[in-house]
């Protein structure tokens, strides 16, 4: 099952690898995407909700499942992601499955900077 993102050309998955239940994905943000024209003009910032959607997209791809967000905890946006300054991101997803639910612990970085840490629970749909 190929995950179809609602973000339409917002980012490109450039590579990914996995070991056990740890998935490491490299993406590049599309700095020319319309979202950045409104968030914010002259000072583009990647919206947190878009980062959360990217994590969901990747979790769907790596689990070959359609997922629905059940809960999110410890969502910490720790650095601004400017697509012109830091378009290349690394997302590490620790994915576990139990009783049809998918738990994902995510850390998103650029360079040595942690931009996002969160834990989310999804239900397969």
N, C-alpha and C positions, 0 to 999 in steps of 0.2 A: 504494500500500500504506500503510495507516494503521498506525503503530506502536502496539502495545498494551503498555502498561507493566505490569510486575508490581507497581508501587508503588501502584496503585489510589487515586486521589484525593489523592496525596501533594503534588502540585503542579499548577498550571495554566499552560499556555503562553499568555501574554497577547498576545504579538506576536513576529514574526520578520521578518527581512529578509536579503537576501544580495547580495553583489557578488563576482563571480568565484567563487572557492571558499571565501570567508569568509562564514560564517553567524553572525548575531547574534540571539540569542533572549532574550526577557524572560519570566521566570517568576515566579510568586508561590507560595510555600510555603503549605500548609494547616496553620496552627499548631494546629489541633484534631485532626490525624491521630493515630491510636493509637500510632504509632512514637514520638512525642514524650512520651507518657505513661511510657514505659519508658526513654527515652534523653534526658534523665535526669529523674526526677520533681522538679519544682520548679526545674529548671535545664535547659530543653530545648536540645539541641544536635543539629544535623542530622548524621546519621551519614555518614561519608566514603563508605561503600559505596553509600549512596543517591545521593550526588552523582555517583558514577561511573556509576550506573544511569541517571540523568537525562541525562548526556552520551551514553550509548549510545542511549537513547530518541530523543534529538534527532538523532543521527547517522543512525539508521534512518529517521526521518521525512525528513530532508533528502536522503538518498541513495535513498529509496524501496526499501530493501533490508532484509532480516533479517540481523542481524550476530551474530557470535560473537567474544568477546574472545580475541585471540591473545596479546597481550602489552601490558604497561603499563610505562612508564619515566618517570622524573622526576616522580613523583606527589608533589606538595607541597601539603599543607593548611596554609595560611598564616594563616587567621583562623577563629575560631569563628563558625558561622552559627546564630544564635538566631532561630527563626522568629517570635518575638514582637517582637524588636527590628529585625530586618532580613529580612523575608519576601520582599522583591523583589530578585531577582538577575538579572544579565545574564551570559549565557554566550556567549562567542565561540568558534566552532569553525572551525578552518582544516582543511578536509577535502580530502584528495588520494586518488586511486585509482590503483593500479598492479597489474596482473596479478591482478585479483579481490580484492585486499586494499585495505582502507580505512584510511588513517592520519588520525588526528584529533589536532590540537594544540588544547588547550582552556585558556582563561583564564576563570575565574568571578569576578565582582566584585559588590559592593554598595557604592553610592556610589563613593568613590575607593579603597576597600579591595579588594585582591586576596585572595580567599578560597581559591582553588584554581588550581593550574597543573598540567597533566599532558599527556603524550603517550601515546596508545594506538593499537594496531593491531588491526583487526578482520578477520575473514574473512567473506565473504558466505556465507550458508547457504540 
